[in-house]
């Protein structure tokens, strides 16, 4: 249900913070080579393998892994967060393919209790099962993301439209773009 417009209402404005593994730990994993704990030389020493970078959770309730590519186009400024989603039966990983920074928006128990992160093109994210998040937010150009998530039986998508008084506007003017 969409709230009637309130001419007095101004959404809360937030400035994205840099995405780091420590800041993001309660929501999921940051997928990046920086700080990888298990690094292996393979293929006759011509390849470095950054091993096991995220805890994928895909087999609950007879689930199976799906691999897709999502193409996101930037939203017009100012970016306002109106919709949040979560996947209660499995994790969902996004790996950027286009070389552009993007935004990661996550929520806690209350989907309107938001954190906004600025991800570099070298960082992917893996949302833990049940973590409220916004869909991928391209910033500077259309951007492709390799997505690994759960397929199979059961309803693995919950979406909520935030009431107008809980919406958040993202201040990109002062955000330090990577």
N, C-alpha and C positions, 0 to 999 in steps of 0.2 A: 504494500500500500504506500502511495506517495503522499507525503504531508502537503498540505496547502502552503503555498509560498508565504513566508513571513518577511515583510519588508524591513523589519527591524533586525532580523537575524544576520549576523556575519559569522561565517565559519571560522573555527580556530585555525590559525596559520602555524605551520611547522616548517622548520628548515631541516632538510635531510642531513643525517650524520654519515660519516664514512662507514662502509660495511667492513666489519672485522669479525673474525671467528668468535672472539670473546663476547662482543656485543650481541651477536646473533644466536649464541648457543641455546638459549631457552626456546627458540623458534625452529631451529634446525641446524644444518651444516652449511658452512661456506665451502664451496668447491673451488680450490685454487692450489697451485703448486707451492706458493709461499707457505712455509711452515709445515709442509707435509712431513709426517712422522715416519713413513715407510717409503724410502726412495731406493729403487733398484736399477742397476744397469742390466739391460737385456739386449738381444739381437746383436751379438758379437760386440757389445759396447757402443753401438751406434744409436741406441735409444735409451732414454731415461724414463722409467715407469714410476709415476707418483701413484702409489698403490692405495686402494680402498679409501677414497676421499670423502665418502658419504655413507651413512647407514640407510640404505634403501629398505623400505618396509612395504612390500607389495603382495605378499602371499596370504595375508589374513583372509579368512572366509573364501578360500579357493580362488584368490586373486592371482593374476599373472602380470608380468611386466609388459608395458606398452611403450613404444618409442615413437614420438611424433616430432614434427617441426611446427612451431607456432610462429606466425609472422605478426608482429605488433607495429602499429603506427602511432606516432606521438599524438597525445591529446593536446588540444589547444590550451594555451596558458590563459588564466591560471588553472592548474590541475587541481580539481576538487575530487576528493575520495567520497564516492556515493554508494559503492557496492563492495562487499567483502564476501569471500567464499572460504570454504574449508572442505577437506577430504577426510572423513572420519575413518575410512578403511585402509588408508595407505598414504605413504609419503608422495611428494611430487617434487622432482628435480628440474631446474631450469639451467641450461648451459648456453651462454650467449655465443652466437656464431658470426655476428656481423661487425664486431670490432667497435661497438659504441657503448658508452655508459648507459645505465638504466636505473630505474627506481625499484626498490623492494619495500612494500608496505605490509606490515604484519600487525596482528592484534593479539590480545591475550584472551582470557575467558570472555570478556565483553568485547565484541568485535569492533567497537568504537574506541577502545583504549589502544591507540595506534603508535607504532614506531615506524619511522620512515628512514630508509638507508639509501645511500648513493653507492651503487655498485660499479666497479670498473669493468671494462670489457674482458678482463682476465679472471673475473670472479663469477662463479655460478652459485646457486643456492639450492638446497634440498630442504623443503618444508617438512617438518615432522607431521605424521598423521594427526589430524584434528586441529592444526594450526590455522587460525584465521589469517587470510592474506588477500591482497588485491591481485588481480590478474597482472601479467607482465606489463610494465610501463616503459616503453621506448621513450627516449628523450630527444635525440637530435635527428633521427632519420628512421625510416622503417627498419626494424630489426628482427632477425630470425633467432629463435631459441630452440635448441634440442631439448625436448621434454621427455622425461622418463617418469611414468606414473602407473597406477594400478588399473588393470582391466579385470573383468570378471563379474560374477553375480553380486548383487547388493547395490544400494544407493550410496555412491561415494562422492556426492556433491551436495553441499548445502550452501545456499546463497542468501544473503540478507541485503536489503537496501537500507542504508542508514537513514534514520529520521533526519530531517533538515538540521535540527539543533545538535546533532552528533557528527556532522560532516566536517571534514578537514580539508583545508586548502594548503597546498604545498608551495612554499616560497623558493622558487628556483633562482631568483635574482641574486641571492646571497649564498647559494649552495656552491661549494667548491667542486666544480666538475672535474673528474679525473682526466 
